[in-house]
Amino acid sequence: MNHVNPAIFVPVGLVLSAAIALVAYRRGSLSRSGVLGAMLTGTLHFGFGGPTWGLTLIAFFVSSTALGKVREREKEAVAAQYAKGGRRDFLQTVANGGIGVAFAVIYWLYPAPWVFAAFVGALASVAGDTWATEIGVLSRRPPRLITTGRIVPPGTSGGVSPLGTGAIVVGGVFVGAVAAGLAVAFGSGVGTWWVIVVGALAGLAGGLSDSLLGATAQAQYRDAAGTVTEQERGGTRVRGVGWMTNDAVNFCASVVGAVAGGLLSLVFA
């Protein structure tokens, strides 16, 4: 069993995640329900994974929030067609961090390298997707639909660009490097170079699967004005599966990243 003691780290995680979530709420990055989701996932990451897992999650959240503020006004027009606004809600925070909680508990019970790699892969895929959204939407080159190569408006689900794809890789490298460094400092993980490679490759796999699902299975609707959006708003579904929302796509992509991370660890570990 892992050496992390939940009786010690659950209160630590609760205090830290609450403080960060409240700051994010005041800055407009989280809704009220998002505060609860961030506190829940943050507390459980700390509780069962210790500082390595909890601080890696915080690093992802802080970096993604910071990127969301970059040239924010330019993104507002594009964000109007998103299923979610700028404030992350409960479902978004759980979709992004829920897989990590599951692997934190598994690692606490069975501290194997593949479990940590799966956690890194899951978080790297979520980070890569978030970074791609926040950075890729600013690309001067229009995105192309991943399935057909057709040029689509910025912000379209399934649209990819070189800048956005590069952001996926950089986001994955960031998560892998943070996780590996924290594992060296605090234990409860694998502190070695290949964790960074796992972050890059598993993050890319998860990010591209997010785009693929966004281009094929994610629900889109046509509203009364004839505009196609991800928001139902009483409109008619014109594509995708009704339950395949943006949150569901993010969750599925994190699963792909986790599987990729676990498999890659078998090559390196």
MARSE-120414 format. One record per residue: x, y negated, z negated of N, C-alpha, C in turn. Coordinates in Angstrom, 3 decimals. Layout:
N
SITE      nxx      nyy      nzz     caxx     cayy     cazz      cxx      cyy      czz
SITE        X        Y        Z        X        Y        Z        X        Y        Z
...
END
This chain:
269
SITE      nxx      nyy      nzz     caxx     cayy     cazz      cxx      cyy      czz
SITE    0.848    1.202    0.000    0.000    0.000    0.000    0.881   -1.249    0.000
SITE    0.399   -2.322    0.614    1.115   -3.586    0.669    1.311   -4.142   -0.739
SITE    2.365   -4.951   -0.920    2.659   -5.521   -2.234    1.808   -6.732   -2.567
SITE    1.032   -7.238   -1.616    0.214   -8.432   -1.855   -0.876   -8.121   -2.874
SITE   -1.025   -9.005   -3.835   -2.044   -8.839   -4.879   -3.190   -9.812   -4.617
SITE   -4.348   -9.301   -4.171   -5.475  -10.198   -3.872   -5.906  -11.051   -5.057
SITE   -5.749  -10.540   -6.271   -6.153  -11.300   -7.453   -5.376  -12.599   -7.562
SITE   -4.165  -12.628   -7.013   -3.338  -13.835   -7.043   -3.600  -14.706   -5.829
SITE   -3.644  -14.067   -4.654   -3.655  -14.839   -3.414   -5.051  -15.275   -2.957
SITE   -6.101  -14.638   -3.432   -7.446  -15.109   -3.090   -7.680  -16.528   -3.609
SITE   -7.382  -16.825   -4.883   -7.566  -18.215   -5.350   -6.669  -19.210   -4.601
SITE   -5.434  -18.791   -4.300   -4.532  -19.673   -3.557   -5.112  -19.975   -2.175
SITE   -5.582  -18.923   -1.514   -6.160  -19.092   -0.193   -7.406  -19.956   -0.215
SITE   -8.211  -19.802   -1.249   -9.439  -20.587   -1.364   -9.121  -22.079   -1.496
SITE   -8.158  -22.402   -2.349   -7.800  -23.808   -2.578   -7.213  -24.424   -1.311
SITE   -6.259  -23.726   -0.677   -5.613  -24.271    0.517   -6.586  -24.403    1.684
SITE   -7.367  -23.348    1.917   -8.292  -23.394    3.052   -9.387  -24.430    2.826
SITE   -9.825  -24.583    1.594  -10.842  -25.597    1.289  -10.301  -26.995    1.538
SITE   -9.070  -27.241    1.101   -8.469  -28.564    1.281   -8.318  -28.900    2.761
SITE   -7.810  -27.945    3.538   -7.600  -28.184    4.970   -8.934  -28.319    5.693
SITE   -9.894  -27.487    5.331  -11.202  -27.532    5.985  -11.903  -28.863    5.722
SITE  -11.791  -29.380    4.511  -12.439  -30.652    4.192  -11.791  -31.816    4.944
SITE  -10.463  -31.764    5.087   -9.782  -32.798    5.873  -10.243  -32.729    7.328
SITE  -10.343  -31.503    7.853  -10.788  -31.319    9.235  -12.228  -31.787    9.414
SITE  -13.051  -31.566    8.408  -14.441  -32.025    8.471  -14.503  -33.551    8.533
SITE  -13.722  -34.199    7.716  -13.732  -35.658    7.683  -13.196  -36.253    8.983
SITE  -12.337  -35.509    9.664  -11.774  -35.989   10.928  -12.607  -35.556   12.127
SITE  -13.722  -34.865   11.859  -14.626  -34.499   12.930  -14.271  -33.238   13.674
SITE  -13.375  -32.406   13.130  -12.968  -31.171   13.812  -13.823  -29.971   13.413
SITE  -14.478  -30.045   12.258  -15.328  -28.965   11.772  -16.698  -29.513   11.406
SITE  -17.721  -28.692   11.660  -19.056  -29.006   11.147  -19.139  -28.499    9.711
SITE  -20.275  -28.726    9.056  -20.421  -28.228    7.680  -20.345  -26.708    7.630
SITE  -20.992  -26.049    8.592  -20.906  -24.590    8.612  -19.501  -24.140    8.971
SITE  -18.802  -24.943    9.784  -17.429  -24.617   10.139  -16.500  -24.654    8.940
SITE  -16.787  -25.557    8.000  -16.007  -25.610    6.763  -16.117  -24.280    6.025
SITE  -17.338  -23.760    5.934  -17.541  -22.483    5.250  -16.818  -21.353    5.966
SITE  -16.896  -21.347    7.307  -16.220  -20.310    8.067  -14.716  -20.366    7.906
SITE  -14.162  -21.577    7.924  -12.722  -21.735    7.761  -12.276  -21.308    6.366
SITE  -13.067  -21.654    5.374  -12.732  -21.252    4.005  -12.796  -19.741    3.845
SITE  -13.801  -19.122    4.455  -13.958  -17.670    4.344  -12.779  -16.937    4.986
SITE  -12.488  -17.264    6.240  -11.411  -16.564    6.937  -10.051  -16.889    6.325
SITE   -9.850  -18.157    5.943   -8.574  -18.531    5.349   -8.332  -17.838    4.017
SITE   -9.357  -17.785    3.188   -9.227  -17.136    1.880   -8.903  -15.659    2.023
SITE   -9.576  -14.969    2.933   -9.353  -13.533    3.099   -8.004  -13.235    3.743
SITE   -7.553  -14.106    4.643   -6.212  -13.924    5.201   -5.158  -14.008    4.096
SITE   -5.276  -15.016    3.255   -4.346  -15.155    2.139   -4.508  -14.019    1.145
SITE   -5.762  -13.685    0.848   -6.027  -12.698   -0.191   -5.420  -11.345    0.086
SITE   -5.493  -10.888    1.342   -5.004   -9.544    1.675   -3.684   -9.542    2.439
SITE   -3.332  -10.664    3.058   -2.081  -10.707    3.810   -1.002  -11.556    3.173
SITE   -1.380  -12.352    2.175   -0.403  -13.207    1.529   -0.059  -14.421    2.378
SITE    1.007  -15.145    2.014    1.374  -16.376    2.722    1.652  -16.167    4.206
SITE    2.223  -15.035    4.579    2.558  -14.805    5.982    1.308  -14.878    6.856
SITE    0.282  -14.168    6.499   -0.947  -14.129    7.292   -1.738  -15.430    7.146
SITE   -1.852  -15.910    5.910   -2.644  -17.113    5.674   -2.046  -18.342    6.330
SITE   -0.728  -18.522    6.222   -0.091  -19.696    6.803   -0.023  -19.617    8.327
SITE    0.039  -18.408    8.872   -0.015  -18.269   10.329   -1.368  -18.737   10.850
SITE   -2.433  -18.355   10.157   -3.768  -18.814   10.538   -3.866  -20.333   10.427
SITE   -3.330  -20.891    9.353   -3.374  -22.339    9.170   -2.584  -23.052   10.259
SITE   -1.433  -22.493   10.640   -0.627  -23.091   11.702   -1.407  -23.132   13.012
SITE   -2.129  -22.042   13.303   -2.968  -22.025   14.500   -4.038  -23.103   14.426
SITE   -4.706  -23.186   13.289   -5.819  -24.125   13.151   -5.337  -25.566   13.251
SITE   -4.259  -25.889   12.548   -3.748  -27.262   12.538   -3.263  -27.657   13.930
SITE   -2.543  -26.765   14.598   -2.029  -27.089   15.937   -3.175  -27.271   16.930
SITE   -4.180  -26.414   16.853   -5.313  -26.514   17.764   -6.117  -27.785   17.512
SITE   -6.276  -28.131   16.246   -6.993  -29.355   15.899   -6.238  -30.579   16.406
SITE   -4.920  -30.561   16.267   -4.110  -31.679   16.734   -4.214  -31.830   18.250
SITE   -4.172  -30.720   18.964   -4.285  -30.774   20.420   -5.663  -31.290   20.844
SITE   -6.681  -30.975   20.041   -8.026  -31.443   20.354   -8.148  -32.959   20.322
SITE   -7.225  -33.615   19.614   -7.271  -35.069   19.505   -6.454  -35.755   20.602
SITE   -5.700  -34.970   21.373   -4.890  -35.552   22.439   -5.790  -36.004   23.590
SITE   -5.731  -37.281   23.912   -6.527  -37.863   25.005   -7.986  -37.410   24.907
SITE   -8.512  -37.550   23.694   -9.848  -37.037   23.377  -10.939  -37.666   24.236
SITE  -10.837  -38.953   24.501  -11.875  -39.622   25.273  -11.965  -39.087   26.698
SITE  -10.825  -38.694   27.249  -10.833  -38.156   28.612  -11.550  -36.812   28.680
SITE  -11.606  -36.130   27.547  -12.215  -34.802   27.514  -13.717  -34.845   27.255
SITE  -14.223  -35.994   26.809  -15.622  -36.059   26.385  -16.590  -35.745   27.518
SITE  -16.316  -36.252   28.712  -17.218  -36.002   29.839  -17.237  -34.532   30.209
SITE  -16.080  -33.891   30.133  -15.997  -32.468   30.450  -16.680  -31.644   29.367
SITE  -16.510  -32.063   28.111  -17.056  -31.300   26.983  -18.571  -31.243   26.990
SITE  -19.221  -32.138   27.729  -20.683  -32.169   27.751  -21.273  -30.876   28.287
SITE  -20.524  -30.149   29.121  -21.053  -28.912   29.675  -20.663  -27.686   28.864
SITE  -19.819  -27.888   27.844  -19.423  -26.758   27.010  -20.598  -26.284   26.168
SITE  -20.517  -25.025   25.752  -21.545  -24.498   24.856  -21.418  -25.115   23.468
SITE  -20.213  -25.534   23.112  -19.977  -26.117   21.798  -19.401  -27.505   21.966
SITE  -19.589  -28.329   20.945  -18.996  -29.650   20.984  -17.615  -29.611   20.373
SITE  -17.116  -30.812   20.007  -15.778  -30.890   19.453  -15.675  -30.320   18.052
SITE  -16.772  -30.301   17.312  -16.754  -29.763   15.950  -16.942  -28.250   15.983
SITE  -15.986  -27.512   15.422  -16.116  -26.059   15.361  -17.118  -25.695   14.270
SITE  -18.011  -24.760   14.573  -19.005  -24.346   13.591  -18.632  -22.991   12.993
SITE  -19.542  -22.443   12.191  -19.259  -21.196   11.478  -18.933  -20.056   12.445
SITE  -19.759  -19.898   13.480  -19.535  -18.798   14.413  -18.200  -18.931   15.131
SITE  -17.822  -20.137   15.486  -16.538  -20.336   16.159  -15.368  -19.972   15.257
SITE  -15.416  -20.400   14.016  -14.313  -20.104   13.106  -14.214  -18.610   12.814
SITE  -15.362  -17.946   12.692  -15.354  -16.501   12.430  -14.932  -15.725   13.681
SITE  -15.394  -16.194   14.859  -14.985  -15.542   16.102  -13.482  -15.641   16.293
SITE  -12.895  -16.761   15.872  -11.458  -16.963   16.019  -10.645  -16.220   14.959
SITE  -11.169  -16.141   13.736  -10.384  -15.564   12.649  -10.867  -14.243   12.102
SITE  -12.028  -13.773   12.565  -12.590  -12.544   11.992  -11.750  -11.309   12.224
SITE  -11.199  -11.166   13.428  -10.357  -10.005   13.727   -9.130   -9.992   12.827
SITE   -8.570  -11.174   12.590   -7.403  -11.256   11.722   -7.699  -10.789   10.314
SITE   -8.886  -11.110    9.811   -9.284  -10.647    8.480   -9.296   -9.124    8.425
SITE   -9.867   -8.501    9.449   -9.938   -7.037    9.488   -8.544   -6.422    9.433
SITE   -7.611   -6.984   10.209   -6.255   -6.430   10.232   -5.491   -6.751    8.949
SITE   -5.815   -7.864    8.301   -5.189   -8.162    7.015   -5.547   -7.102    5.979
SITE   -6.818   -6.710    5.968   -7.253   -5.664    5.036   -6.596   -4.337    5.379
SITE   -6.535   -4.007    6.676   -5.890   -2.751    7.101   -4.420   -2.750    6.695
SITE   -3.739   -3.887    6.917   -2.314   -3.951    6.589   -2.088   -3.847    5.087
SITE   -3.007   -4.389    4.313   -2.907   -4.281    2.855   -2.968   -2.817    2.422
SITE   -3.789   -2.039    3.122   -3.924   -0.619    2.812   -2.859    0.231    3.491
SITE   -2.481   -0.167    4.708   -1.568    0.638    5.529   -0.619   -0.303    6.273
SITE    0.481   -0.717    5.635    1.374   -1.726    6.215    2.279   -1.191    7.331
SITE    1.677   -0.931    8.484    2.419   -0.440    9.642    2.697   -1.591   10.610
SITE    3.823   -1.549   11.332    4.168   -2.629   12.267    3.085   -2.907   13.309
SITE    2.405   -1.857   13.793    1.417   -2.071   14.846    0.221   -2.898   14.349
SITE   -0.060   -2.792   13.055   -1.173   -3.568   12.501   -0.827   -5.058   12.521
SITE    0.392   -5.386   12.122    0.818   -6.784   12.148    0.873   -7.295   13.584
SITE    1.352   -6.459   14.493    1.418   -6.852   15.903    0.018   -7.072   16.475
SITE   -0.938   -6.263   16.059   -2.316   -6.439   16.519   -2.879   -7.762   16.009
SITE   -2.565   -8.102   14.767   -2.983   -9.389   14.212   -2.388  -10.542   15.012
SITE   -1.092  -10.460   15.301   -0.428  -11.505   16.083   -1.058  -11.611   17.469
SITE   -1.332  -10.461   18.094   -1.944  -10.467   19.418   -3.320  -11.095   19.414
SITE   -4.115  -10.789   18.402   -5.466  -11.361   18.307   -5.409  -12.869   18.135
SITE   -4.575  -13.335   17.210   -4.502  -14.769   16.954   -3.836  -15.506   18.118
SITE   -2.871  -14.852   18.760   -2.214  -15.467   19.913   -3.185  -15.657   21.066
SITE   -4.091  -14.711   21.258   -5.064  -14.840   22.343   -6.031  -15.982   22.071
SITE   -6.437  -16.130   20.817   -7.339  -17.226   20.454   -6.613  -18.568   20.571
SITE   -5.361  -18.594   20.099   -4.577  -19.824   20.200   -4.336  -20.188   21.658
SITE   -3.974  -19.189   22.459   -3.715  -19.446   23.873   -4.934  -19.988   24.580
SITE   -6.099  -19.420   24.285   -7.332  -19.911   24.908   -7.625  -21.343   24.476
SITE   -7.445  -21.626   23.193   -7.701  -22.975   22.691   -6.722  -23.974   23.290
SITE   -5.449  -23.611   23.337   -4.442  -24.505   23.910   -4.716  -24.724   25.395
SITE   -5.118  -23.665   26.085   -5.412  -23.793   27.517   -6.582  -24.735   27.748
SITE   -7.583  -24.655   26.882   -8.749  -25.531   27.004   -8.370  -26.982   26.765
SITE   -7.607  -27.219   25.702   -7.281  -28.587   25.320   -6.252  -29.226   26.256
SITE   -5.348  -28.435   26.800   -4.300  -28.974   27.670   -4.667  -28.824   29.142
SITE   -5.202  -27.651   29.491   -5.503  -27.385   30.895   -6.531  -28.319   31.482
SITE   -7.466  -28.780   30.649   -8.517  -29.670   31.140   -7.940  -31.008   31.600
SITE   -6.716  -31.321   31.200   -6.064  -32.560   31.587   -5.209  -32.408   32.849
SITE   -5.224  -31.213   33.416   -4.408  -30.955   34.606   -4.843  -31.834   35.771
SITE   -3.863  -32.348   36.509   -4.167  -33.156   37.689   -4.594  -32.274   38.862
SITE   -4.236  -31.006   38.792   -4.661  -30.066   39.830   -5.954  -29.405   39.385
SITE   -6.967  -29.365   40.227   -8.248  -28.771   39.825   -8.107  -27.280   39.556
SITE   -8.838  -26.772   38.571   -8.774  -25.335   38.286   -9.456  -24.520   39.377
SITE   -9.094  -23.268   39.432   -9.712  -22.341   40.380  -10.322  -21.181   39.607
SITE  -11.446  -20.695   40.094  -12.117  -19.581   39.426  -11.224  -18.348   39.509
SITE  -11.023  -17.680   38.389  -10.074  -16.577   38.320  -10.482  -15.403   39.204
SITE  -11.760  -15.273   39.502  -12.250  -14.132   40.286  -12.187  -14.369   41.789
SITE  -12.366  -15.600   42.245  -12.455  -15.860   43.684  -11.428  -16.868   44.190
SITE  -10.825  -17.632   43.286   -9.890  -18.657   43.700  -10.563  -19.941   44.146
SITE  -11.872  -20.012   44.034  -12.609  -21.206   44.450  -12.357  -22.342   43.468
SITE  -12.160  -23.554   44.002  -11.966  -24.724   43.154  -13.250  -25.032   42.392
SITE  -13.113  -25.249   41.093  -14.270  -25.537   40.239  -13.962  -26.779   39.404
SITE  -14.996  -27.426   38.850  -14.772  -28.616   38.017  -14.001  -28.266   36.742
SITE  -13.208  -29.194   36.214  -12.512  -28.962   34.944  -13.498  -28.582   33.841
SITE  -13.126  -27.612   33.035  -13.986  -27.169   31.948  -14.885  -26.011   32.297
SITE  -14.908  -25.619   33.590  -15.750  -24.494   33.997  -15.230  -23.190   33.408
SITE  -16.116  -22.397   32.822  -15.720  -21.107   32.275  -15.167  -20.224   33.389
SITE  -13.993  -19.648   33.162  -13.369  -18.805   34.170  -12.416  -19.552   35.074
SITE  -12.353  -20.873   34.917  -11.431  -21.660   35.724  -10.031  -21.624   35.131
SITE   -9.028  -21.462   35.977   -7.642  -21.409   35.510   -6.793  -22.378   36.335
SITE   -5.721  -22.834   35.733   -4.771  -23.709   36.398   -3.377  -23.355   35.904
SITE   -2.326  -23.724   36.658   -0.966  -23.447   36.177   -0.687  -24.067   34.817
SITE   -1.167  -25.293   34.604   -0.945  -25.945   33.316   -1.650  -25.196   32.196
SITE   -2.901  -24.788   32.440   -3.643  -24.055   31.418   -3.038  -22.695   31.126
SITE   -2.592  -21.998   32.174   -1.975  -20.685   31.975   -0.663  -20.811   31.212
SITE    0.096  -21.851   31.531    1.322  -22.093   30.775    1.034  -22.374   29.318
SITE   -0.063  -23.080   29.059   -0.441  -23.385   27.677   -0.796  -22.113   26.915
SITE   -1.394  -21.141   27.602   -1.704  -19.860   26.959   -0.427  -19.203   26.451
SITE    0.582  -19.161   27.312    1.847  -18.519   26.939    2.522  -19.269   25.800
SITE    2.557  -20.591   25.899    3.196  -21.388   24.850    2.465  -21.220   23.519
SITE    1.138  -21.199   23.575    0.373  -20.976   22.351    0.668  -19.629   21.730
SITE    0.800  -18.595   22.571    1.130  -17.267   22.071    2.527  -17.200   21.472
SITE    3.482  -17.853   22.132    4.851  -17.905   21.606    4.865  -18.618   20.255
SITE    4.095  -19.688   20.155    4.016  -20.434   18.902    3.519  -19.546   17.766
SITE    2.422  -18.834   18.001    1.875  -17.951   16.966    2.869  -16.849   16.611
SITE    3.478  -16.234   17.625    4.442  -15.169   17.361    5.639  -15.653   16.570
SITE    6.151  -16.839   16.917    7.315  -17.376   16.226    6.995  -17.722   14.779
SITE    5.827  -18.329   14.569    5.413  -18.680   13.199    5.239  -17.407   12.362
SITE    4.563  -16.412   12.935    4.323  -15.169   12.197    5.626  -14.467   11.853
SITE    6.542  -14.393   12.818    7.819  -13.725   12.574    8.635  -14.477   11.525
SITE    8.665  -15.810   11.633    9.418  -16.598   10.660    8.863  -16.483    9.247
SITE    7.550  -16.508    9.133    6.934  -16.372    7.814    7.136  -14.977    7.232
SITE    7.166  -13.969    8.110    7.413  -12.603    7.634    8.817  -12.475    7.052
SITE    9.778  -13.171    7.656   11.132  -13.182    7.111   11.149  -13.861    5.744
SITE   10.406  -14.953    5.643   10.418  -15.740    4.408    9.640  -15.094    3.271
SITE    8.479  -14.501    3.605    7.579  -14.024    2.552    7.320  -12.518    2.567
SITE    7.733  -11.824    3.621    7.397  -10.408    3.730    5.975  -10.224    4.224
SITE    5.395   -9.072    3.988    4.034   -8.743    4.407    3.856   -8.949    5.905
SITE    4.825   -8.437    6.674    4.776   -8.554    8.121    6.076   -8.075    8.726
SITE    6.256   -8.317   10.001    7.457   -7.891   10.713    8.193   -9.138   11.184
SITE    9.347   -9.401   10.612   10.117  -10.577   10.980   11.217  -10.238   11.954
SITE   10.881  -10.193   13.222   11.870   -9.859   14.247   11.491  -10.519   15.565
SITE   12.449  -10.526   16.520   12.275  -11.249   17.777   11.117  -10.737   18.608
SITE   10.854   -9.427   18.546    9.839   -8.897   19.461    8.422   -9.315   19.088
SITE    8.231   -9.806   17.878    6.913  -10.322   17.510    6.579  -11.546   18.359
SITE    7.615  -12.325   18.704    7.403  -13.503   19.563    6.994  -13.062   20.964
SITE    7.624  -12.001   21.467    7.267  -11.462   22.783    5.834  -10.939   22.764
SITE    5.474  -10.273   21.674    4.095   -9.793   21.523    3.123  -10.963   21.571
SITE    3.463  -12.044   20.885    2.593  -13.214   20.904    2.385  -13.745   22.307
SITE    3.477  -13.817   23.087    3.384  -14.348   24.451    2.570  -13.431   25.354
SITE    2.894  -12.133   25.362    2.252  -11.210   26.298    0.824  -10.857   25.885
SITE    0.620  -10.576   24.601   -0.729  -10.250   24.138   -1.631  -11.481   24.218
SITE   -1.055  -12.648   23.940   -1.832  -13.876   24.068   -2.251  -14.124   25.501
SITE   -1.349  -13.829   26.444   -1.682  -13.994   27.858   -2.769  -13.013   28.274
SITE   -2.658  -11.773   27.799   -3.683  -10.772   28.121   -5.042  -11.200   27.588
SITE   -5.075  -11.665   26.344   -6.336  -12.102   25.763   -6.874  -13.353   26.435
SITE   -5.989  -14.296   26.753   -6.426  -15.529   27.390   -7.000  -15.301   28.777
SITE   -6.351  -14.441   29.559   -6.852  -14.153   30.902   -8.156  -13.349   30.857
SITE   -8.274  -12.473   29.858   -9.535  -11.736   29.715  -10.666  -12.687   29.333
SITE  -10.345  -13.712   28.555  -11.329  -14.744   28.222  -11.815  -15.427   29.494
SITE  -10.882  -15.772   30.379  -11.257  -16.418   31.640  -12.075  -15.479   32.512
SITE  -11.692  -14.211   32.546  -12.409  -13.236   33.368  -13.840  -13.052   32.878
SITE  -14.005  -12.931   31.564  -15.353  -12.819   31.008  -16.143  -14.111   31.231
SITE  -15.459  -15.240   31.123  -16.124  -16.507   31.340  -16.627  -16.667   32.756
SITE  -15.912  -16.064   33.705  -16.293  -16.180   35.109  -17.331  -15.157   35.535
SITE  -17.545  -14.132   34.720  -18.433  -13.039   35.143  -19.596  -12.801   34.188
SITE  -19.303  -12.587   32.917  -20.332  -12.137   31.980  -20.927  -13.237   31.123
SITE  -20.209  -14.346   30.947  -20.724  -15.402   30.065  -21.974  -16.039   30.650
SITE  -22.960  -16.234   29.796  -24.242  -16.794   30.233  -24.097  -18.257   30.612
SITE  -24.723  -18.618   31.727  -24.826  -20.014   32.138  -26.266  -20.313   32.526
SITE  -26.661  -21.566   32.324  -28.055  -21.950   32.502  -28.162  -23.201   33.386
SITE  -29.284  -23.302   34.083  -29.591  -24.501   34.847  -30.701  -25.249   34.125
SITE  -30.413  -26.494   33.743  -31.394  -27.257   32.997  -32.383  -27.946   33.942
SITE  -33.273  -28.740   33.363  -34.330  -29.379   34.151  -33.779  -30.323   35.210
SITE  -32.581  -30.869   34.954  -31.977  -31.794   35.914  -31.198  -31.071   37.008
SITE  -31.145  -29.728   36.897  -30.425  -28.955   37.902  -28.962  -28.749   37.601
SITE  -28.516  -29.204   36.427  -27.117  -29.064   36.038  -26.879  -27.690   35.428
SITE  -25.805  -27.021   35.852  -25.449  -25.712   35.308  -24.487  -25.915   34.137
SITE  -24.865  -25.402   32.971  -24.066  -25.564   31.761  -24.030  -24.246   31.002
SITE  -23.231  -24.245   29.922  -23.199  -23.091   29.021  -24.274  -23.205   27.947
SITE  -24.940  -24.329   27.875  -25.938  -24.569   26.841  -27.329  -24.191   27.348
SITE  -28.028  -23.387   26.564  -29.333  -22.903   27.005  -30.334  -24.050   27.151
SITE  -30.562  -24.815   26.110  -31.410  -26.011   26.130  -32.716  -25.808   26.902
SITE  -33.304  -24.621   26.809  -34.574  -24.369   27.470  -34.464  -24.154   28.967
SITE  -33.230  -24.058   29.474  -33.039  -23.882   30.909  -33.184  -22.430   31.340
SITE  -32.952  -22.195   32.618  -33.062  -20.857   33.198  -31.673  -20.251   33.351
SITE  -31.510  -19.025   32.878  -30.201  -18.376   33.008  -29.954  -18.026   34.467
SITE  -28.824  -18.448   34.982  -28.498  -18.223   36.391  -27.332  -17.255   36.561
SITE  -26.668  -16.930   35.465  -25.533  -16.022   35.559  -25.195  -15.452   34.205
SITE  -24.637  -14.244   34.212  -24.132  -13.656   32.985  -25.179  -12.932   32.158
SITE  -24.742  -12.529   30.975  -25.575  -11.775   30.032  -25.994  -12.716   28.909
SITE  -27.250  -12.648   28.507  -27.783  -13.593   27.537  -26.998  -13.669   26.243
SITE  -26.539  -12.530   25.714  -25.843  -12.546   24.428  -24.364  -12.891   24.548
SITE  -23.859  -12.961   25.788  -22.441  -13.249   25.980  -22.215  -14.760   25.938
SITE  -22.242  -15.286   24.729  -22.010  -16.712   24.513  -20.512  -17.002   24.498
SITE  -20.177  -18.275   24.352  -18.770  -18.658   24.250  -18.099  -17.988   23.056
SITE  -18.818  -17.893   21.932  -18.260  -17.237   20.747  -18.021  -15.756   20.999
SITE  -18.956  -15.093   21.701  -18.801  -13.680   22.010  -17.608  -13.450   22.932
SITE  -17.427  -14.344   23.895  -16.277  -14.246   24.795  -14.974  -14.377   24.005
SITE  -14.922  -15.348   23.106  -13.718  -15.542   22.288  -13.419  -14.316   21.437
SITE  -14.464  -13.730   20.870  -14.276  -12.549   20.039  -13.747  -11.381   20.872
SITE  -14.347  -11.163   22.036  -13.906  -10.067   22.905  -12.458  -10.267   23.346
SITE  -12.100  -11.512   23.649  -10.732  -11.805   24.061   -9.743  -11.529   22.932
SITE  -10.140  -11.829   21.700   -9.256  -11.551   20.567   -9.076  -10.055   20.363
SITE  -10.111   -9.273   20.672   -9.988   -7.810   20.602   -8.991   -7.317   21.643
SITE   -9.090   -7.869   22.859   -8.134   -7.504   23.908   -6.711   -7.852   23.472
SITE   -6.530   -9.044   22.904   -5.214   -9.440   22.417   -4.703   -8.517   21.321
SITE   -5.595   -8.097   20.435   -5.201   -7.195   19.354   -4.758   -5.846   19.902
SITE   -5.514   -5.308   20.847   -5.154   -4.012   21.454   -3.813   -4.127   22.171
SITE   -3.645   -5.216   22.919   -2.384   -5.425   23.626   -1.219   -5.545   22.653
SITE   -1.428   -6.275   21.556   -0.378   -6.418   20.572   -0.003   -5.099   19.926
SITE   -1.010   -4.307   19.564   -0.739   -3.009   18.958    0.018   -2.088   19.895
SITE   -0.361   -2.082   21.169    0.306   -1.222   22.157    1.735   -1.689   22.415
SITE    1.932   -2.996   22.499    3.275   -3.520   22.732    4.217   -3.184   21.562
SITE    3.689   -3.133   20.368    4.530   -2.810   19.207    5.091   -1.397   19.315
SITE    4.355   -0.512   19.988    4.840    0.861   20.155    6.062    0.915   21.066
SITE    6.202   -0.108   21.918    7.364   -0.185   22.802    8.582   -0.725   22.045
SITE    8.364   -1.704   21.181    9.482   -2.385   20.521    9.823   -1.826   19.146
SITE    8.821   -1.439   18.404    9.059   -1.046   17.007    9.790    0.279   16.884
END
